[in-house]
Amino acid sequence: MTDKTPFPAAGTLPYNTPVIALGGSPVDAAMVSPLLGRFPLIAADSGADTARAMGVMPDHIIGDFDSISDTAQFPPDRLIHISEQHSTDLEKTLSSLSVPICLGFGFLGRRFDHSLAAMHAIARSNAPVILIGQHDALIYCPADFAAPLPSGQRFSVWPLSQHDFKASRGLEWPLDGLSMEAGQLIGTSNRIHSRSDHELTPVHIASAGGKGYFVMIASRHWMYLAAAMTNDNSWLEWR
């Protein structure tokens, strides 16, 4: 890892719409396919092969191209080669984009080290990103979190490093006054309060400071995270 070729200027690819980023891990085609005609598609390296297998052509393909099967299968004007080796292809992709929100499919599941790298990438990103796997959807939260979420469903909190919490509402096991840190205390397998009179429960986490944390819910509920992150309830049409 000696090549330090600099990134292009941040935000080289500006979009005023949500964008789908596609990686090389398995994706739920039934979940992704309806979105493909609505939003621009950006492939991170071997995500181009994922797109091709689904019968679609990415608007752009970004990466060092060490895992894509054959760049000759794609139009040259859609290829953005970044040879720098101190970042992942997802980091390269997110650095190149300027978007209101990015939905990342195909970055979780196949290899755990790749999943960890994807979590690292969204923690560094300036844009709101949701990683959506076959089982989980997750976001990075630097401070407070608030969203109406399906009642009775699983909800996990994983601290990036140390993170302190003032209080929480809507969770079966409150986070009030807790200090979380990997290797000390984590918040996996919590649950959203069940409400017999409502489909959704408002969940709120008040941060007391720290390095940030990840929120994880079931992947089929990703649109609730998107609605909360963009303040746009039209995302709920994807339920």
C-alpha positions in Angstrom: 0.0 0.0 0.0 2.3 2.7 -1.2 0.3 4.5 -3.9 -0.9 7.8 -2.5 -2.5 9.1 -5.6 -4.8 11.9 -4.3 -8.5 11.8 -4.6 -10.2 14.0 -7.2 -11.8 17.1 -5.6 -14.5 16.1 -3.1 -17.9 16.2 -4.6 -16.8 15.7 -8.2 -20.1 14.1 -8.9 -22.9 16.4 -7.6 -26.5 15.2 -7.6 -29.6 16.9 -6.2 -31.4 13.6 -5.9 -30.7 10.5 -3.7 -28.1 8.2 -5.2 -27.8 4.4 -5.0 -24.3 3.1 -4.4 -23.8 -0.6 -5.3 -21.0 -2.9 -3.9 -19.9 -6.4 -4.7 -21.6 -8.2 -1.8 -24.9 -10.0 -2.3 -28.0 -7.8 -2.6 -31.7 -8.4 -2.2 -32.8 -7.8 -5.8 -36.4 -7.5 -4.8 -35.4 -4.6 -2.5 -33.0 -2.9 -4.9 -34.7 -3.3 -8.3 -37.6 -0.9 -7.8 -35.2 1.9 -6.9 -32.9 1.5 -9.9 -35.2 3.4 -12.3 -35.7 6.2 -9.9 -32.3 7.2 -8.8 -28.8 7.5 -10.2 -26.7 4.3 -9.8 -23.0 4.5 -8.8 -21.0 1.3 -8.6 -18.0 0.9 -6.3 -15.6 -1.2 -8.3 -17.0 -4.8 -8.4 -20.4 -3.3 -7.8 -20.4 -2.8 -11.5 -20.5 -6.6 -11.9 -23.4 -6.7 -9.5 -25.2 -4.1 -11.6 -24.5 -6.0 -14.8 -25.9 -9.2 -13.3 -29.1 -7.3 -12.6 -29.3 -6.1 -16.1 -28.5 -2.4 -15.5 -25.7 -0.1 -16.4 -24.2 2.2 -13.7 -24.1 5.9 -14.3 -20.5 5.8 -13.0 -18.1 3.2 -11.7 -15.6 4.4 -9.1 -12.6 2.6 -7.6 -9.1 1.3 -8.1 -10.6 -1.5 -10.3 -8.8 -4.4 -8.6 -12.0 -6.4 -8.2 -14.1 -5.5 -11.2 -14.1 -8.4 -13.7 -13.4 -6.5 -16.8 -13.5 -2.7 -17.3 -13.8 -3.2 -21.1 -17.5 -4.3 -20.5 -18.3 -0.7 -19.5 -18.3 2.6 -21.4 -14.9 4.4 -20.7 -16.7 7.7 -19.9 -18.4 6.0 -17.0 -15.2 4.8 -15.4 -13.5 6.9 -12.6 -10.2 5.3 -11.7 -8.7 6.2 -8.4 -5.5 4.3 -7.8 -4.8 5.5 -4.3 -4.6 2.5 -1.9 -5.2 3.9 1.5 -9.0 3.9 1.2 -11.7 1.5 0.2 -13.7 1.7 -2.9 -16.7 2.8 -0.9 -14.6 5.7 0.6 -13.5 6.6 -2.9 -17.2 6.6 -4.0 -18.5 8.6 -1.1 -15.7 11.1 -1.4 -16.5 11.7 -5.1 -20.2 12.3 -4.5 -22.1 15.4 -3.3 -25.7 14.1 -2.6 -28.6 14.6 -0.2 -28.5 10.9 0.8 -26.8 7.8 -0.5 -28.4 4.3 -0.2 -25.6 1.7 -0.2 -26.5 -1.8 -1.2 -24.0 -4.7 -1.5 -21.5 -3.5 1.1 -22.7 -5.8 4.0 -22.7 -9.6 4.3 -20.2 -11.5 2.2 -17.1 -10.8 4.2 -17.1 -9.4 7.7 -13.9 -7.4 7.1 -15.6 -5.7 4.2 -18.6 -4.9 6.3 -16.4 -3.3 9.0 -14.6 -1.3 6.3 -18.0 -0.1 5.0 -19.0 1.0 8.5 -15.7 2.9 8.7 -16.4 4.6 5.4 -19.8 5.9 6.3 -18.4 7.2 9.7 -16.0 9.3 7.6 -18.5 10.5 5.0 -19.9 14.0 5.0 -23.1 12.8 3.2 -25.9 10.9 5.0 -25.5 7.2 4.1 -27.6 4.1 4.8 -26.0 0.8 4.3 -28.6 -1.8 3.5 -27.8 -5.5 3.5 -29.9 -8.6 3.2 -30.6 -8.6 6.9 -29.6 -5.2 8.4 -29.8 -1.5 7.6 -27.4 0.8 9.5 -26.4 4.4 9.8 -23.8 6.4 11.6 -24.9 9.0 14.1 -22.5 11.6 15.4 -24.9 13.0 17.9 -28.7 12.7 18.6 -31.0 10.2 16.8 -34.7 10.6 16.2 -37.1 8.6 14.0 -40.5 7.0 14.2 -39.8 3.2 13.7 -41.9 0.1 13.5 -43.1 -0.9 17.0 -41.7 -4.1 18.6 -38.8 -4.5 16.1 -35.1 -5.0 17.0 -32.9 -1.9 17.4 -29.1 -2.0 18.0 -26.6 0.6 19.0 -22.9 0.0 18.4 -20.4 2.7 19.6 -17.6 3.7 17.2 -15.4 4.4 20.1 -16.5 5.8 23.5 -19.9 7.5 23.3 -22.0 8.8 26.2 -25.8 9.0 26.2 -28.1 11.4 28.2 -31.3 9.6 27.7 -33.5 7.7 25.2 -37.2 7.2 24.5 -39.0 4.5 22.7 -36.6 1.6 23.6 -37.4 -1.3 25.8 -34.0 -0.9 27.5 -33.2 2.8 27.9 -29.8 4.3 27.3 -30.1 6.9 30.0 -26.8 7.8 31.5 -24.9 5.0 29.8 -21.4 5.3 28.4 -20.7 2.8 25.7 -17.4 1.6 24.2 -16.6 -1.6 22.3 -15.0 -4.0 24.7 -16.8 -2.4 27.6 -20.5 -1.9 27.0 -22.6 -2.1 23.8 -26.2 -1.8 22.9 -27.1 -4.6 20.5 -30.4 -6.5 20.4 -32.5 -3.8 22.1 -36.1 -3.5 21.0 -38.5 -0.7 20.0 -41.4 -0.4 22.4 -44.6 -2.2 21.2 -47.6 0.0 21.0 -50.9 -1.8 20.4 -52.6 1.4 19.2 -49.8 2.5 16.8 -47.8 1.0 14.0 -44.9 3.3 14.8 -43.0 4.3 17.9 -41.1 7.5 18.1 -37.5 6.6 19.1 -35.2 9.4 20.4 -31.6 9.1 21.6 -30.1 12.1 23.3 -26.3 12.2 23.0 -23.9 13.4 25.7 -20.9 13.4 23.3 -18.3 11.0 22.0 -17.0 9.6 18.8 -20.4 8.6 17.4 -22.3 5.3 17.1 -24.1 3.1 14.6 -27.8 2.4 14.7 -28.9 -0.9 13.2 -32.4 -2.1 12.4 -33.9 -4.8 10.1 -33.1 -4.0 6.4 -36.8 -4.1 5.4 -37.3 -0.9 7.4 -34.6 1.1 5.8 -37.1 3.7 4.4 -37.9 4.9 8.0 -34.2 5.9 8.4 -34.2 7.6 5.0 -37.4 9.6 5.9 -35.8 10.7 9.2 -32.4 11.6 7.7 -33.9 13.7 4.9 -37.1 15.0 6.7 -39.0 13.6 3.8 -41.9 11.2 4.5 -42.2 10.3 0.8 -39.6 7.6 1.4 -42.4 5.7 3.2 -44.0 4.9 -0.1 -41.3 2.2 -0.4 -42.8 0.2 2.5 
